Amino acid sequence: MSNSSGADAEGASTSSKNEIIKGLNEDLAREYKAIIQYVVFSSTLKGAEYGDIAEQLKEHASQELAHALEVARQIDYLGGDPTVEVKNAEYSQDSKKMLEIDLRQEQETIKNYRERIRQAESSGEYALSEALRDIIRQEQDHEIDLKDALGLR
């Protein structure tokens, strides 16, 4: 009887691991999108009032690349294959709209990483949880930068 419950536990573990991998691949596709948008937006923002945030967006782009590398590494560690799919990047010629697009994306990313942290902890993947906590701290800093640039804080 104990073999049966061990198999069930192993099955649940594999199932939750697969769910985490699936979610992390969604997160990775979102990071790719963020990299593209930050690269483009940092180069195309117009207006003297956006000079500071344009420089911050360049830094955000390199941080998003670091996030993508870490998420891909975690997917590989869990036995999955990192996605090559990219979420559709958005664009606007209006500088304020560009920042609003980025802000919405950061908020969505934070929400998704919070869910991934919950999944990781409930599955006993504590190292993954810690890695995602580091990422989410930077994502929240991005959100603050964008809110400041938009005059929302």
Backbone hydrogen bonds in HBPLUS format (Angstrom, degrees):
<---DONOR---> <-ACCEPTOR-->    atom                        ^
c    i                          cat <-CA-CA->   ^        H-A-AA   ^      H-
h    n   atom  resd res      DA  || num        DHA   H-A  angle D-A-AA Bond
n    s   type  num  typ     dist DA aas  dist angle  dist       angle   num
A0005-SER N   A0001-MET O   3.26 MM   4  6.70 158.6  2.31 151.2 155.7     1
A0006-GLY N   A0002-SER O   2.95 MM   4  6.12 149.1  2.04 143.2 152.3     2
A0007-ALA N   A0003-ASN O   2.90 MM   4  6.15 151.9  1.98 147.1 154.3     3
A0008-ASP N   A0004-SER O   2.96 MM   4  6.28 155.6  2.02 147.1 154.1     4
A0009-ALA N   A0005-SER O   2.89 MM   4  6.09 159.6  1.93 145.5 150.9     5
A0010-GLU N   A0006-GLY O   2.84 MM   4  6.05 155.6  1.90 144.5 151.9     6
A0011-GLY N   A0007-ALA O   2.76 MM   4  5.97 154.7  1.83 147.9 155.4     7
A0012-ALA N   A0008-ASP O   2.88 MM   4  6.15 157.4  1.93 151.0 156.6     8
A0013-SER N   A0009-ALA O   2.90 MM   4  6.10 154.2  1.97 144.8 152.4     9
A0014-THR N   A0010-GLU O   2.88 MM   4  6.14 158.8  1.92 151.4 156.5    10
A0015-SER N   A0011-GLY O   2.86 MM   4  6.03 158.5  1.91 147.2 153.8    11
A0016-SER N   A0012-ALA O   2.83 MM   4  6.05 163.5  1.85 151.6 155.6    12
A0017-LYS N   A0013-SER O   2.89 MM   4  6.01 152.5  1.97 143.4 151.9    13
A0018-ASN N   A0014-THR O   2.86 MM   4  6.07 155.4  1.92 146.8 153.4    14
A0019-GLU N   A0015-SER O   2.99 MM   4  6.29 150.4  2.07 144.7 153.0    15
A0020-ILE N   A0016-SER O   2.94 MM   4  6.19 155.2  2.00 146.0 152.4    16
A0021-ILE N   A0017-LYS O   2.87 MM   4  6.16 162.2  1.91 152.4 157.2    17
A0022-LYS N   A0018-ASN O   2.91 MM   4  6.08 161.1  1.94 146.4 151.7    18
A0023-GLY N   A0019-GLU O   2.95 MM   4  6.18 161.4  1.99 147.9 152.9    19
A0024-LEU N   A0020-ILE O   2.76 MM   4  5.98 159.3  1.80 154.6 161.0    20
A0025-ASN N   A0021-ILE O   2.89 MM   4  6.11 149.8  1.98 148.8 156.5    21
A0026-GLU N   A0022-LYS O   3.14 MM   4  6.49 147.4  2.25 142.3 150.9    22
A0027-ASP N   A0023-GLY O   2.91 MM   4  6.26 155.3  1.97 147.6 155.0    23
A0028-LEU N   A0024-LEU O   2.75 MM   4  6.01 150.0  1.84 145.4 154.2    24
A0029-ALA N   A0025-ASN O   2.97 MM   4  6.17 159.2  2.01 145.5 150.0    25
A0030-ARG N   A0026-GLU O   3.02 MM   4  6.27 145.9  2.14 142.7 152.3    26
A0031-GLU N   A0027-ASP O   2.87 MM   4  6.21 143.6  2.00 144.5 155.0    27
A0032-TYR N   A0028-LEU O   2.98 MM   4  6.33 157.5  2.03 152.9 158.1    28
A0033-LYS N   A0029-ALA O   3.17 MM   4  6.40 157.3  2.22 138.9 144.7    29
A0087-LYS N   A0029-ALA O   3.31 MM  58  5.35 177.5  2.31 114.7 113.9    30
A0034-ALA N   A0030-ARG O   2.96 MM   4  6.24 153.5  2.04 143.6 150.9    31
A0035-ILE N   A0031-GLU O   2.91 MM   4  6.22 157.5  1.96 154.1 159.5    32
A0036-ILE N   A0032-TYR O   3.10 MM   4  6.43 167.7  2.11 155.7 157.5    33
A0037-GLN N   A0033-LYS O   2.94 MM   4  6.20 172.1  1.95 157.1 159.2    34
A0038-TYR N   A0034-ALA O   2.84 MM   4  5.94 168.2  1.85 155.3 158.8    35
A0039-VAL N   A0035-ILE O   2.97 MM   4  6.10 159.9  2.01 152.7 158.2    36
A0040-VAL N   A0036-ILE O   3.01 MM   4  6.22 171.4  2.01 157.1 159.2    37
A0041-PHE N   A0037-GLN O   2.73 MM   4  5.74 168.7  1.75 157.1 160.7    38
A0042-SER N   A0038-TYR O   2.96 MM   4  5.71 157.6  2.01 137.0 143.6    39
A0043-SER N   A0040-VAL O   3.10 MM   3  5.33 134.1  2.32 101.5 114.0    40
A0044-THR N   A0040-VAL O   3.02 MM   4  6.19 130.5  2.27 144.4 158.8    41
A0044-THR N   A0041-PHE O   3.17 MM   3  5.06 133.5  2.39  93.7 106.3    42
A0045-LEU N   A0041-PHE O   2.96 MM   4  5.65 134.6  2.17 155.0 154.9    43
A0050-TYR N   A0047-GLY O   2.97 MM   3  5.58 161.2  2.01 118.0 124.2    44
A0051-GLY N   A0048-ALA O   3.25 MM   3  5.47 171.1  2.26 115.5 115.7    45
A0054-ALA N   A0050-TYR O   2.95 MM   4  6.02 150.3  2.04 149.9 158.2    46
A0055-GLU N   A0051-GLY O   3.36 MM   4  6.66 153.6  2.44 143.9 149.0    47
A0056-GLN N   A0052-ASP O   3.09 MM   4  6.43 154.4  2.15 145.0 152.7    48
A0057-LEU N   A0053-ILE O   2.79 MM   4  6.02 149.4  1.88 150.5 158.4    49
A0058-LYS N   A0054-ALA O   3.32 MM   4  6.66 143.2  2.46 139.1 147.0    50
A0059-GLU N   A0055-GLU O   3.36 MM   4  6.78 153.5  2.44 143.6 149.8    51
A0060-HIS N   A0056-GLN O   2.80 MM   4  6.15 154.4  1.86 149.9 158.4    52
A0061-ALA N   A0057-LEU O   2.89 MM   4  6.12 151.7  1.97 145.3 151.7    53
A0062-SER N   A0058-LYS O   3.33 MM   4  6.72 155.4  2.40 144.0 148.5    54
A0063-GLN N   A0059-GLU O   3.01 MM   4  6.31 152.6  2.08 149.5 158.0    55
A0064-GLU N   A0060-HIS O   2.79 MM   4  6.03 154.3  1.85 155.0 162.2    56
A0065-LEU N   A0061-ALA O   3.06 MM   4  6.33 146.8  2.17 142.0 150.7    57
A0066-ALA N   A0062-SER O   3.11 MM   4  6.40 154.0  2.18 140.7 147.1    58
A0067-HIS N   A0063-GLN O   2.90 MM   4  6.24 149.6  1.99 145.3 154.3    59
A0068-ALA N   A0064-GLU O   2.87 MM   4  6.15 159.1  1.91 147.8 153.0    60
A0069-LEU N   A0065-LEU O   2.94 MM   4  6.23 159.1  1.98 151.6 157.0    61
A0070-GLU N   A0066-ALA O   2.99 MM   4  6.23 157.2  2.05 146.4 152.3    62
A0071-VAL N   A0067-HIS O   2.83 MM   4  6.07 166.1  1.85 160.0 163.7    63
A0072-ALA N   A0068-ALA O   2.91 MM   4  6.03 164.1  1.94 149.7 154.4    64
A0073-ARG N   A0069-LEU O   2.99 MM   4  6.15 152.9  2.07 141.0 148.7    65
A0074-GLN N   A0070-GLU O   2.94 MM   4  6.22 153.1  2.01 148.7 155.8    66
A0075-ILE N   A0071-VAL O   2.91 MM   4  6.19 155.6  1.97 151.8 158.6    67
A0076-ASP N   A0072-ALA O   2.99 MM   4  6.23 163.8  2.02 150.9 154.7    68
A0077-TYR N   A0073-ARG O   2.92 MM   4  6.15 158.6  1.97 145.6 152.0    69
A0078-LEU N   A0074-GLN O   2.99 MM   4  6.22 151.2  2.08 146.1 153.0    70
A0080-GLY N   A0075-ILE O   2.87 MM   5  5.16 156.4  1.93 155.0 146.9    71
A0079-GLY N   A0076-ASP O   2.92 MM   3  5.07 155.5  1.98 106.7 114.5    72
A0098-MET N   A0094-ASP O   2.95 MM   4  6.30 149.8  2.05 152.6 162.2    73
A0099-LEU N   A0095-SER O   3.17 MM   4  6.52 160.2  2.21 151.7 155.0    74
A0100-GLU N   A0096-LYS O   2.95 MM   4  6.27 151.2  2.03 147.0 156.0    75
A0101-ILE N   A0097-LYS O   2.83 MM   4  6.07 153.6  1.90 150.9 157.3    76
A0102-ASP N   A0098-MET O   3.01 MM   4  6.36 161.4  2.04 150.2 154.8    77
A0103-LEU N   A0099-LEU O   2.85 MM   4  6.06 156.1  1.91 147.0 154.0    78
A0104-ARG N   A0100-GLU O   2.97 MM   4  6.16 167.8  1.98 150.9 153.4    79
A0105-GLN N   A0101-ILE O   3.01 MM   4  6.25 159.3  2.06 148.5 154.7    80
A0106-GLU N   A0102-ASP O   2.87 MM   4  6.14 160.3  1.91 152.9 157.9    81
A0107-GLN N   A0103-LEU O   2.98 MM   4  6.25 161.8  2.02 154.2 158.8    82
A0108-GLU N   A0104-ARG O   2.96 MM   4  6.21 154.6  2.03 148.8 155.9    83
A0109-THR N   A0105-GLN O   2.83 MM   4  6.03 159.2  1.87 153.3 159.5    84
A0110-ILE N   A0106-GLU O   2.90 MM   4  6.11 161.7  1.93 152.9 157.0    85
A0111-LYS N   A0107-GLN O   3.11 MM   4  6.26 163.0  2.14 143.4 148.0    86
A0112-ASN N   A0108-GLU O   2.98 MM   4  6.23 159.0  2.02 149.6 155.2    87
A0113-TYR N   A0109-THR O   2.86 MM   4  6.12 158.5  1.91 153.8 159.8    88
A0114-ARG N   A0110-ILE O   2.94 MM   4  6.16 152.8  2.02 150.1 157.5    89
A0115-GLU N   A0111-LYS O   3.20 MM   4  6.51 153.6  2.27 143.0 149.5    90
A0116-ARG N   A0112-ASN O   2.94 MM   4  6.23 155.7  2.00 146.8 154.0    91
A0117-ILE N   A0113-TYR O   2.86 MM   4  6.07 152.4  1.93 148.8 155.4    92
A0118-ARG N   A0114-ARG O   3.08 MM   4  6.39 156.8  2.14 145.0 150.8    93
A0119-GLN N   A0115-GLU O   2.95 MM   4  6.29 159.5  1.99 151.4 157.0    94
A0120-ALA N   A0116-ARG O   2.84 MM   4  6.04 162.5  1.87 150.8 155.7    95
A0121-GLU N   A0117-ILE O   2.93 MM   4  6.11 167.5  1.95 154.4 157.2    96
A0122-SER N   A0118-ARG O   2.99 MM   4  6.13 159.7  2.03 149.4 155.2    97
A0123-SER N   A0119-GLN O   3.09 MM   4  6.22 130.0  2.35 140.2 152.7    98
A0123-SER N   A0120-ALA O   3.18 MM   3  5.19 136.2  2.38  95.3 107.5    99
A0125-GLU N   A0120-ALA O   2.75 MM   5  4.77 151.6  1.83 156.0 149.1   100
A0124-GLY N   A0121-GLU O   3.15 MM   3  4.99 160.9  2.18 100.3 105.9   101
A0129-SER N   A0125-GLU O   3.12 MM   4  6.43 157.3  2.17 145.3 152.0   102
A0130-GLU N   A0126-TYR O   2.98 MM   4  6.25 156.2  2.04 147.1 152.4   103
A0131-ALA N   A0127-ALA O   2.98 MM   4  6.25 159.2  2.02 148.7 154.3   104
A0132-LEU N   A0128-LEU O   2.91 MM   4  6.17 158.6  1.96 155.9 161.6   105
A0133-ARG N   A0129-SER O   2.92 MM   4  6.17 143.4  2.06 143.0 153.6   106
A0134-ASP N   A0130-GLU O   3.13 MM   4  6.46 151.0  2.22 148.0 154.1   107
A0135-ILE N   A0131-ALA O   3.22 MM   4  6.55 155.1  2.28 142.4 148.8   108
A0136-ILE N   A0132-LEU O   2.83 MM   4  6.03 164.3  1.86 152.6 156.8   109
A0137-ARG N   A0133-ARG O   3.12 MM   4  6.28 147.1  2.23 141.8 149.2   110
A0138-GLN N   A0135-ILE O   3.05 MM   3  5.38 118.4  2.45 104.1 118.0   111
A0139-GLU N   A0135-ILE O   2.97 MM   4  6.31 157.7  2.02 152.4 159.7   112
A0140-GLN N   A0136-ILE O   2.90 MM   4  6.09 152.9  1.98 146.9 153.2   113
A0141-ASP N   A0137-ARG O   3.09 MM   4  6.40 145.7  2.21 138.9 148.3   114
A0142-HIS N   A0138-GLN O   2.93 MM   4  6.28 151.6  2.01 149.7 157.3   115
A0143-GLU N   A0139-GLU O   2.95 MM   4  6.29 154.8  2.02 145.1 151.9   116
A0144-ILE N   A0140-GLN O   2.98 MM   4  6.26 156.0  2.04 146.1 151.9   117
A0145-ASP N   A0141-ASP O   2.94 MM   4  6.23 163.6  1.97 152.2 156.1   118
A0146-LEU N   A0142-HIS O   2.94 MM   4  6.19 162.4  1.97 155.1 159.4   119
A0147-LYS N   A0143-GLU O   2.90 MM   4  6.11 161.1  1.94 151.5 157.1   120
A0148-ASP N   A0144-ILE O   2.88 MM   4  6.08 160.7  1.92 154.1 159.3   121
A0149-ALA N   A0145-ASP O   2.98 MM   4  6.23 160.1  2.02 147.0 152.4   122
A0150-LEU N   A0146-LEU O   2.95 MM   4  6.15 142.2  2.10 143.9 154.3   123
A0152-LEU N   A0147-LYS O   2.78 MM   5  4.89 168.3  1.79 151.3 149.2   124
A0151-GLY N   A0148-ASP O   3.02 MM   3  4.99 155.9  2.08 101.6 109.1   125
